[in-house]
Amino acid sequence: MVLRNLSRAGRWLMPAAWAAALLAASPAAAVVKGVPEDGPLKSRTLMVLSEGGGVCSGIVVARNAVLTAGHCASEGRAVRVHFRDARGEPVLLEPAEVATHNGYNARAIEARQRSVDLALIRLAAPLPASFQPATLSSAGLPRAGSPVSVYGWGVESEGRPETTGTFRRADLVTVEPYGPGKILLWAADSFGLGKRPGAGVCHGDSGGPIARADGAVIAVSTWAKGSGKEACGLYTQGVLVAPQRGFIDGTLSRWGLAAQWR
């Protein structure tokens, strides 16, 4: 019943079933040990909620298009884009269309196979003017040790789903290995460099931006690795956007839209 009600309008106050998703632990990969961020990327990043309690982040690439991780918008689950309006009221937008990269493999991790974990969401109505499209980087794979920042709306610390919903940033450096075909970016906290837990993406940050110092988005967060029983804190992994220009530009062109590249 909730989903049928939602389908009748372009914007909605958040019903209880979707509000619960913000408080649920998510299988998606927030910036643990990060800091609250109010810079330009905050108005270029929002939340992507999926039926069953999934929480992800998403990158605005056009006034009515969002780039996110494939696992955040696939498998036939109902998806809503979430943000708060000027009065602080929660809003949910229904997708008009979802395009998942044809190289996305939902079983890639357990099968140790390659996957291009990306999806684009076209909204039925434009986002408010307070949102601006992010600039995507056309640069290739950065050298090991290059500084990058990760952003997301996920948890502040693992095991505390109630901390979801604050936009955070953590500053990392790129590390090897890069993965097959150089389509993936790996990063870690310079404090531990993958040997000791530090900052990185975690539950709720999948689909969020990994960006250069100039704010251009170089990759989309898709996965995290932790130490021992922890799921996060050692490594952050993302899909590089430059090698996927064909998918991104081709899909947006089909929708009559265009991405900004630098």
KEDREN-571479 format. One record per atom (N, C-alpha, C): residue in one letter; x, y, z. Coordinates in steps of 0.02 Angstrom, whole numbers, plus 50000, padded with zeros to 5 digits. Example, Ala and Ser with C-alpha at 12.3 -4.5 7.8 and 13.67 -1.06 7.14 Angstrom:
a506604971650390;a506154977550390;a506604983550390;s506424988850354;s506844994750357;s506455000250394;
***
This chain:
m500414994050000;m500005000050000;m500435006350000;v500965006350037;v501395012150040;v501665013849971;l501905008749934;l502195009949869;l501675012549820;r501065009949824;r500545012449779;r500395019749794;n500365021549858;n500255028549876;n500805032949850;l501435030749856;l502005034749835;l501995035949760;s501735031249722;s501775031849649;s501295037149622;r500885040149664;r500395044949639;r500645052049639;a501245053349665;a501485060249668;a502225060449655;g502475066449639;g503185067149627;g503595068049690;r503285070849744;r503645071849807;r503195069449864;w503515067049917;w503125064449972;w503475065850038;l503085066650091;l503365066150157;l503525058850169;m504025057450209;m504265050550215;m503795046250256;p503505040950228;p503095036250267;p503535032050312;a503225028850361;a503605025150412;a504035019650382;a503785016250330;a504165010650302;a504825012950272;w504835018950243;w505465021450214;w505885024850266;a505575028150315;a505965031250369;a506365025950406;a506075019950412;a506425014550448;a507075012650412;a507095013550347;a507705011850310;a508295016050333;l508165022150355;l508705026450377;l509015024050442;l508655019950479;l508905017650544;l509115010450542;a509065007250484;a509225000150478;a509944999250456;a510264993950482;a510924992250458;a510874990250385;s511344992550344;s511294991550272;s511834987050246;p511674982750198;p512194978650167;p512634982750120;a512424988850104;a512834993050060;a513444995550096;a513954996650055;a514554999550083;a514515006950075;a514605023450248;a514655030050273;a515365031250291;v515525036150300;v516225037750310;v516385036950384;v516655031250404;v516845030250473;v517455034350489;k517465037150549;k518015041350573;k518115047450528;g517575049350493;g517605055350452;g517365061450491;v517315067150457;v517095073350488;v516495075950449;p516025079350483;p515465082350447;p515725087250393;e515385087250336;e515625091050278;e515055095450252;d515205102050243;d514715106750217;d514955109850152;g515455106950120;g515725109750058;g515275108449998;p515515110249938;p515105109849877;p514815102949863;l515175097549880;l514925090949863;l514305089049904;k514175092649958;k513565091049997;k512935092449955;s512955097649914;s512375099249871;s512395095449806;r512865090749800;r512915086549741;r512845079149758;t512685077749820;t512625070849844;t512005070149886;l511625064749877;l511025063649916;l510985056249935;m510425054149963;m510355047249986;m509925043349938;v510065036849932;v509675032249892;v509445026649938;l508785026149947;l508495021049991;l508175015549949;s508245009449972;s507925003949937;s507485000049984;e506964997049956;e506484993149994;e506844987650033;g506674986850096;g506984981850138;g507534984650182;g507624991250184;g508104994250230;g508764996150201;g508854995850135;g509484997750105;g509595005250106;v510195007250125;v510385014350127;v511025015250087;c511025019750038;c511605021349998;c511655028849989;s512185030949956;s512265037849936;s512215038149859;g512125044149832;g512085044949760;g512365051749740;i512615052249679;i512945058349654;i512495061549601;v512325067849611;v511915071449562;v512345072849500;v512135070349442;v512505071549380;v512095075749330;a511465076849345;a511025081349307;a510455083149354;r510065088149336;r509535090349381;r509025084749396;n508985079749353;n508535074249367;n508865067449354;a509515067049369;a509875060649362;a510385059849417;v510435053749443;v510875052249499;v511295046149480;l511945046549493;l512405040949483;l512525037549551;t512485030949553;t512575027349616;t512895020549601;a512975016549653;a513235009849643;a512685005349616;g512875000449574;g512384996049545;g512004992049597;h512344989849651;h511994985749701;h511504989749741;c511514996349735;c511035000549771;c510365001149735;a510344999349671;a509745000649631;a509554994749587;s509824988849602;s509684983049559;s509244978049595;e509174972249566;e508824966549596;e508084967749604;g507804972349564;g507084973249563;g506784976549625;r507204979249670;r506934982349731;r506684989349715;a506154991449749;a505924998349742;a506455003049771;v506585008449736;v507105013249756;v506805020249760;r507035024149808;r506845031149813;r507465035349827;v507495041249796;v508015046049811;v507765050649867;h508185051549917;h507975055049978;h508405061249991;f508075066650011;f508425072550036;f507945076450081;r508185081750112;r507755086050153;r507665092750117;d507055095250118;d506915101450084;d507145107450125;a506985113550102;a507225119650135;a506965120350206;r506405117050221;r506135117250289;r506385111550332;g506815107350303;g507075101650340;g506625095650339;e506095095750298;e505645090150293;e505915084950245;p505855078450262;p506105073250218;p505685072550155;v506015071550099;v505685070850034;v505935064550001;l505495060949967;l505675055049928;l505475056149856;l505935054849810;l505785055349739;l505805048449707;e505315047049666;e505265040549633;e505635040649567;p506035035449552;p506365035149487;p505875034249430;a506015037449374;a505655036049312;a505975030149276;e506635029249287;e507005023949254;e507655022649291;v507865016449293;v508515014549321;v508905010749268;a509515012849256;a509955009449208;a510565006749246;t510625000149249;t511194997049281;t511714995149229;h512344996349244;h512884994649197;h512844987349179;n512924985849114;n512864978849093;n513444974549117;g513954977649146;g514504973849175;g514434972749249;y513864974749277;y513754973649349;y513604966349362;n513934963549412;n513844956549431;n513694956249506;a513074954649523;a512864954649593;a513244949549635;r513524944449604;r513884939249642;r514644939849634;a514874945749614;a515584946549598;a516034945349657;i515844947649717;i516294947049775;i516394939749794;e515844936049804;e515924929049824;e516224924749768;a516084926649705;a516344922749649;a517034925249627;r517284930549658;r517934933549640;r517964935149565;q517444938449542;q517394940249472;q517364947849464;r517504950049405;r517494957249390;r516774959849389;s516684966049412;s516034969149411;s516114976649404;v515704979649362;v515674986949356;v515044989049394;d515124990649457;d514574991649504;d514304998749500;l513955000249445;l513695006949434;l512965006649410;a512585011849426;a511905012649401;a511745020049396;l511315021749350;l511055028549343;l510305028449356;i510065033449392;i509355034049409;i509095040449377;r508585039849335;r508245045749308;r507635047149349;l507575053249373;l507015055249415;l506425057649373;a505825056749400;a505235058949364;a505165066449364;a505475069849413;a505445077149418;a506145079749436;p506315085749415;p506975088549430;p507065089549505;l507685089149527;l507855090849596;l507785098349606;p507715100549668;p507685107849681;p508325111249658;a508265117849648;a508835121849623;a509425121749671;s509315119849734;s509865119549782;s510365113949766;f510165109249724;f510615103849702;f510945105749636;q511595104449632;q511965105849571;q512305099449547;p512375098349482;p512725092449458;p513465092549477;a513715086749498;a514425086049512;a514815085849447;t515445087649451;t515895087049394;t516255080349398;l516245076549344;l516585070049342;l517275070849312;s517755067049338;s518435067449314;s518535063049252;s518845065949201;s519015062049141;s519725059449145;a520065060549202;a520755058249210;a520775050749221;g521345047849205;g521435040749215;g521595038949287;l521845032949296;l521995030349363;l522545034449396;p522415037049456;p522935040949491;p523495036549516;r524075039449524;r524645035649549;r524555034049623;a524855028549644;a524835026649715;a525095032449757;g524755033649813;g524945039149857;g524605045649843;s524205045949788;s523845052049772;s523295053349823;p523195059549845;p522665060949893;p521975060849860;v521495057949894;v520795058049873;v520365058849937;s519765061249928;s519285061749984;s518675057649968;v518405054250019;v517795050350011;v517235053850050;y516635053450022;y516065056850051;y515465052150053;g515015053250101;g514405049250103;g513955051050160;w513345048250157;w512825049550207;w512755043750256;g513235039250258;g513165033250299;g513355034250372;v513495028550404;v513605028550476;v514255031950495;e514265034950554;e514875037950581;e515365032650606;s515085027350635;s515495021850658;s515105015350649;e515465010050635;e515145003650620;e514735001250679;g514154998450665;g513714995950718;g513265001150749;r513265007350722;r512835012750748;r512415015550691;p511905011750668;p511495014050612;p511135020550625;e511045022250690;e510695028550706;e511095034650685;t511745033850669;t512155039450649;t512125040750574;t511735036850538;t511635038050466;t511275044650454;g511445048050400;g511065053950381;g511445060450387;t512075060350410;t512495066250411;t513015065550356;f513105070650316;f513595070450262;f514295071250290;r514725066350275;r515405066350304;r515925065450250;r516545067350269;r517125066850225;r517705063750263;a518105059850227;a518735057450254;a519265058050199;d519865059950219;d520415060850171;d520865054650172;l520945051550113;l521325045450105;l521865046350053;v522235040950041;v522715040849985;v522595034449945;t522735034749880;t522635028849838;t523185023749851;v523005017449846;v523475012049858;v523385006649804;e523865002149799;e523794996349756;e523544990549800;p523224985349772;p523124984049700;p522534987949673;y522544988849608;y522004992649576;y521454988149549;g521564981749545;g521054977249519;g521134976249444;p520794971149416;p520864969449346;p520624974949300;g520994976149246;g520784980949196;g520844988149216;k521114989549276;k521194996349301;k520535000149299;i519994996849319;i519345000149322;i519165002049393;l519564999649442;l519425000949512;l519955005449544;l519735009449591;l520185013349633;l520165010649704;w520755009649733;w520805007549803;w521115013249842;a520865014449902;a521135019749944;a521135017550017;a521555020750057;a521605019150128;a521805025350167;d521695025150232;d521905030450276;d522675030450277;s522985036250268;s523715036650268;s524005034650334;f523605034750387;f523835032850454;f524015025350456;g523605021250423;g523715014050427;g523905010750362;l523745014050305;l523885011350238;l523685003950231;g523085002350254;g522824995650246;g523074990650296;k523504992750343;k523764988150394;k523434989250461;r523194995350474;r522844996950535;r522195000450518;p521644998950554;p521005002150538;p521035009750545;g520705013050499;g520675020250500;g520025022650470;a520035028150435;a519435030950405;a519295027550338;g518675027950316;g518485025150252;g517735024650246;v517505022250188;v516785021450179;v516535015350218;c515885015350231;c515575009850269;c514835009550250;h514425006650294;h513715005650279;h513365012250264;g513085012750205;g512715018650184;g513095023250137;d513745021850125;d514135026250082;d514195023750011;s514005017649996;s514035015249927;s513665020149882;g513965021549824;g513665026249777;g513895033449788;g514255034749841;g514505041449856;g515135043049817;p515335049449817;p515905051449777;p516585050349810;i517065048349770;i517775048649788;i518055054049743;a518325059449772;a518485065349733;a519205067749742;r519445071349691;r520085074649695;r520025081049736;a520595084449747;a520605090549786;a520185096149754;d520125096049687;d519735101249653;d518985099649652;g518785094149684;g518075092449688;g517815088049633;a518225086749581;a517995082349527;a517955075149552;v517405071849536;v517285065049559;v517675060149516;i518135056549546;i518555051949508;i518295044849511;a517905043149562;a517635036349569;a517005036449611;v516645030849608;v516025029849647;v516165024349697;s516065025749761;s516185020749814;s515735014649805;t516025008749811;t515635002649801;t515744997349855;w516304997549891;w516464991949936;w516974994149987;a516974990850045;a517464992250097;a517714985750127;k518324985950153;k518614980150186;k518854982350256;g518704978150305;g518914979650373;g519414974550399;s519514974750464;s519984970250497;s519604965850546;g519744959350545;g519404954750590;g518664954450576;k518254955850627;k517524955550620;k517244962050592;e517654967150585;e517424973550560;e517364973350484;a516854976750457;a516754976950385;a517094982850352;c517304987850391;c517554994050364;c518184996250400;g518565000750368;g519125003950403;g519805002650374;l519894997150337;l520554995850307;l520604998750237;y520164996650193;y520174998850123;y519505001450101;t519525006250056;t518945008750020;t519045007149946;q518525004649914;q518565003049843;q518025006849805;g518205009249745;g517715012649703;g517825011049630;v517305012049590;v517345011249517;v517545017949487;l518105018049450;l518315024049415;l517795026249364;v517655032749361;v517135035049315;v517405036049244;a518035038049236;a518295039549169;a518235033549121;p518415027349142;p518345021749096;p517615020049079;q517145022949116;q516435021449106;q516055027149072;r516425031449038;r516095037049004;r515585034748953;g515725029048921;g515255026548871;g514575025148903;f514575021748961;f513955020248995;f513625026549021;i514015030849054;i513725036849085;i513455041649032;d513885043448984;d513675048248933;d513135045348888;g513205038848871;g512705035748827;g512015035648859;t511995033848923;t511345033548958;t511045040548965;l511455045348986;l511195052148995;l510975055048928;s511335053548875;s511145056048808;s510465053148787;r510365046748802;r509715043648787;r509155047048825;w509315049548884;w508815053048924;w508775060448908;g509165062848860;g509165069948842;g509545074148891;l510035071248926;l510425074748977;l511165074248960;a511585077648999;a512305077348988;a512665078149054;a513235074849061;a513655075349121;a514175080849110;q514415083649167;q514975088349164;q515615084549178;w516115085449135;w516755082049143;w517315087249147;r517835085149184;r518415089449189;r519045085249179;
***
